Amino acid sequence: MRLGDIIEVSSADSYIAKLADEDRGFIGQFVSIPAKESVIIGVIAGLAHSVREEMLGFLSPDKKIKYQPYIEDYKNSYAIIRGLGRLPGNGDETDRYMIDKPPHIDDPVEPASHDEIVRFHTVHGKPGARYLHDMQDQLDAPVIMSMTKQIEAAIPESGDMLRLVRRYVKRT
C-alpha cells in the first residue's frame, strides 16, 4: 500500500511526502522508501493538512459538500519524514544508521513492513535501536513512543529495553 510520494528533500535525512489520502499515515509510523541503491527506513515525524489558497473562500463548513464535486483536489496532506537509516543488504551491518544518498523526488513512500522493521532493528541477531538515543532531541516524545510500540510489536523480546526507553522519554 503506497502512502504517497516524496515531493521535497531538505537533507539526507529530512523529506516531505505528499500523501495519497489524508487518512493514511500516523505520527511515529515507520516508512520504507525504496531508493535506487537501497531501502531507506524513516519515520513520520509530523503531518500537515492544507487547502489550496484560492479555495479558502468557498469552503465554509456548510458549503463544503456543495463545492466538493467540482473541486476534486482542493486539499493536500503531507508527511514530514525523518530518515533513520537504510536496510542492510548482503550481510552488510556497517553504517546502518547513516544515509549517504537521499531519495529522489517522486520516490514512493510505503508503510514499513513487519519484516523491514525486524531487519532494521536487529543487529548481529540481537534487537537494537541505537538511533533512539541520538534522535531524542530531534523527534517529539509522541513520535518516539509510537515508534517503540511498533518495534515491540515486531520484536517482542525487546520489550524490556523499550519500556525503559518509554519511561525515560516520559520524564524528559
C-alpha positions as CSV (number, residue, x, y, z in Angstrom):
1,M,0.0,0.0,0.0
2,R,1.5,3.3,-1.1
3,L,1.3,6.2,1.4
4,G,2.4,8.8,-1.1
5,D,5.4,10.2,-3.0
6,I,8.5,12.3,-2.0
7,I,8.0,15.9,-3.1
8,E,10.8,17.6,-1.2
9,V,14.3,16.5,0.0
10,S,15.7,19.0,2.5
11,S,18.7,17.0,3.5
12,A,20.0,13.5,3.5
13,D,17.6,12.6,6.3
14,S,14.7,15.0,6.0
15,Y,11.9,14.7,3.5
16,I,8.3,15.7,2.8
17,A,5.9,13.4,1.1
18,K,2.6,14.2,-0.4
19,L,0.1,11.6,0.9
20,A,-2.2,9.9,-1.5
21,D,-5.0,10.1,1.1
22,E,-5.4,12.3,4.1
23,D,-6.4,9.3,6.3
24,R,-3.1,7.5,5.6
25,G,-0.1,7.7,7.8
26,F,0.2,8.5,11.5
27,I,2.8,10.2,13.7
28,G,5.6,7.8,14.6
29,Q,4.8,5.3,11.7
30,F,7.8,3.6,10.2
31,V,8.0,4.1,6.5
32,S,10.0,2.5,3.7
33,I,11.4,4.4,0.8
34,P,12.7,2.2,-1.9
35,A,15.6,4.2,-3.4
36,K,17.8,3.2,-6.3
37,E,20.6,1.6,-4.3
38,S,18.9,0.6,-1.0
39,V,15.7,0.9,1.0
40,I,15.6,3.9,3.4
41,I,13.7,3.4,6.6
42,G,12.2,6.5,8.1
43,V,9.5,7.7,10.5
44,I,6.7,10.1,10.1
45,A,7.7,13.0,12.4
46,G,4.7,15.2,11.6
47,L,1.6,15.6,9.4
48,A,0.2,18.7,7.8
49,H,-3.1,19.2,6.0
50,S,-3.8,22.3,3.9
51,V,-6.4,23.6,1.5
52,R,-5.4,25.4,-1.7
53,E,-5.4,29.1,-1.0
54,E,-7.7,30.0,-3.9
55,M,-10.4,27.7,-2.5
56,L,-10.5,29.1,1.1
57,G,-13.3,31.5,0.3
58,F,-15.5,28.7,-1.0
59,L,-15.1,26.2,1.8
60,S,-17.2,27.2,4.7
61,P,-18.3,24.1,6.7
62,D,-21.9,24.2,5.4
63,K,-20.9,24.8,1.8
64,K,-18.0,22.4,1.6
65,I,-20.2,19.5,0.4
66,K,-21.8,21.7,-2.3
67,Y,-18.5,22.5,-3.9
68,Q,-16.8,19.2,-3.5
69,P,-17.9,17.5,-6.7
70,Y,-16.5,20.4,-8.7
71,I,-13.2,20.5,-6.9
72,E,-11.5,17.1,-6.8
73,D,-8.2,18.1,-5.4
74,Y,-8.8,21.1,-3.2
75,K,-6.9,19.8,-0.2
76,N,-3.4,18.3,0.4
77,S,-1.9,16.2,3.1
78,Y,1.8,16.0,3.7
79,A,4.0,13.8,5.9
80,I,7.2,15.2,7.3
81,I,9.6,12.2,7.3
82,R,12.8,11.8,9.2
83,G,15.2,9.3,7.6
84,L,16.6,6.9,10.2
85,G,18.9,4.7,8.1
86,R,18.9,2.1,5.4
87,L,18.2,-1.6,5.5
88,P,21.4,-3.6,5.5
89,G,21.9,-5.8,2.4
90,N,24.1,-8.8,1.7
91,G,25.2,-9.1,5.3
92,D,26.4,-5.5,5.5
93,E,25.9,-4.4,9.1
94,T,28.0,-1.3,8.9
95,D,26.6,2.2,8.7
96,R,23.0,1.1,9.1
97,Y,22.0,4.4,10.7
98,M,23.7,6.6,8.1
99,I,22.0,7.8,4.9
100,D,24.6,8.7,2.3
101,K,22.2,9.1,-0.6
102,P,18.8,10.6,0.0
103,P,15.7,9.5,-2.0
104,H,14.7,11.4,-5.2
105,I,11.6,13.4,-5.9
106,D,8.7,11.1,-6.8
107,D,10.2,8.1,-5.0
108,P,7.3,6.1,-3.4
109,V,6.7,6.1,0.4
110,E,5.2,2.9,1.8
111,P,4.5,1.7,5.3
112,A,7.4,-0.3,6.6
113,S,6.5,-4.0,6.6
114,H,6.9,-6.2,9.7
115,D,9.9,-7.8,8.1
116,E,11.6,-4.5,7.4
117,I,11.1,-3.3,11.0
118,V,12.6,-6.5,12.3
119,R,15.6,-6.4,9.9
120,F,16.3,-2.7,10.7
121,H,16.2,-3.3,14.4
122,T,18.2,-6.5,14.5
123,V,22.0,-6.2,14.7
124,H,24.0,-9.4,14.6
125,G,20.9,-11.3,15.7
126,K,20.1,-9.1,18.6
127,P,17.4,-6.4,18.9
128,G,18.8,-2.9,18.9
129,A,17.7,0.7,18.3
130,R,20.8,2.7,18.9
131,Y,19.5,5.6,17.0
132,L,16.7,6.3,19.5
133,H,19.1,7.9,22.0
134,D,20.5,10.2,19.2
135,M,17.0,11.1,18.0
136,Q,15.5,12.1,21.3
137,D,16.4,15.8,20.7
138,Q,15.1,15.7,17.1
139,L,11.8,13.8,17.5
140,D,8.9,14.7,19.7
141,A,8.0,12.3,22.6
142,P,4.7,11.1,20.9
143,V,6.8,10.0,17.8
144,I,9.3,8.1,19.9
145,M,6.5,6.5,22.0
146,S,4.7,5.3,18.8
147,M,8.0,4.0,17.4
148,T,8.8,2.0,20.4
149,K,5.4,0.3,20.4
150,Q,5.8,-0.7,16.8
151,I,9.3,-2.1,17.5
152,E,8.0,-4.0,20.5
153,A,5.1,-5.5,18.4
154,A,7.6,-6.6,15.7
155,I,10.3,-7.8,18.2
156,P,8.7,-8.9,21.4
157,E,12.0,-9.8,23.1
158,S,13.0,-6.1,23.0
159,G,10.0,-5.2,25.3
160,D,12.1,-4.7,28.5
161,M,14.5,-2.4,26.8
162,L,11.7,-0.4,25.1
163,R,9.8,0.0,28.3
164,L,12.9,1.7,29.8
165,V,13.1,4.0,26.8
166,R,9.4,5.0,27.1
167,R,9.8,5.7,30.8
168,Y,12.9,7.9,30.1
169,V,11.0,9.7,27.3
170,K,8.0,10.4,29.5
171,R,10.3,12.0,32.2
172,T,12.0,14.4,29.8
